[in-house]
Amino acid sequence: MSATITQLEQTLITQARLAHEQVAKYYEKVRARKHSGADYDEYLKHYYRLSALLYPIDIQDSGLTEAASHQLRGIDAEHQVLYRQYAYPNVPDDV
């Protein structure tokens, strides 16, 4: 595979980052207890978008370059940390 990220891969990475940012904003609203039903609907939209954009990293021979796969895996790792803090706020990170 080529080490150069294609335009399509860059678009996937950019959109995944944007969706991740929106998901993170919702988690912050929940922590601050300033969320609403409309916020939850928006969260779901961005969460599912993020999930779909990250899906190819779990597919063997997906066609992603190593560089693109690495960046998407980084976004996935960031989201996993945020989700764990959101879903399980009282559980230590090392459990």
Secondary structure, 3 states (H helix, E strand, C coil): CCCCCCHHHHHHHHHHHHHHHHHHHHHHHHHCCCCCHHHHHHHHHHHHHHHHHHHHHHCCCCCCCHHHHHHHHHHHHHHHHHHHHHHCCCCCCCC
